[in-house]
């Protein structure tokens, strides 16, 4: 049998149950295509590659066209997916003169036009879903001038033109050109998230400067004052935020109300005695 489209992940090992052991095998198709082969014997299951697949990555489209081999693909994180690939045999420039020169010229230009039209139609087919672009940006690549012709052509979908981030020259067509285009565009792609985050922070600081009451900061005001009320448009979270959400209630006979605390692990260790000083309390960790 053939493996699934995204590849196959198999975990196999001995599971201890009391005084006995049994062999357990887990096999499944991952949510994204497997990019490498890994065989590992260890005392634990290595799930790091699967965890990386669960991270959200923006998707970027690539169009590699040189008049011979054309490729449309996407890049999301470390996953590269080829959507479509085809070859075209376009006539080259004709060096002969005479009465046939104009006829050869018009034939050549007509085929070039049809080639650009075909690429533009495929671009719309693969990068537009439900009348909206399905990629965050586009990279046009090629060894000839076709990429520039596409970018300036009226045949190029108007919804995709604003998404063109970079136009790069590559020495090859097809998959080799695609790999080269990814390397050449890496700087532009890495800067996109940084620019978006910078714009988000600038908007936040503008709200603070204007004092328009359209902002909140601190864990208590952000969660209790805005998030739980559904009043948040943009939420900025520190990546390494390490907090415990603890809900506490005194014993029923004391008639205490639930209280909520947001504590770091160190604060929780220091505060735990104070939270339980009134007697046995009901705790909920979230």
Beta strands, then each sheet from edge to edge (+ up, - down):
strand 1: 9-17
strand 2: 20-28
strand 3: 59-65
strand 4: 69-76
strand 5: 79-87
strand 6: 128-129
strand 7: 132-133
strand 8: 137-142
strand 9: 164-169
strand 10: 244-249
strand 11: 259-263
strand 12: 282-285
sheet 1: 1+ 2-
sheet 2: 5+ 4- 3+ 8+ 9+
sheet 3: 6+ 7-
sheet 4: 11+ 10- 12+
end
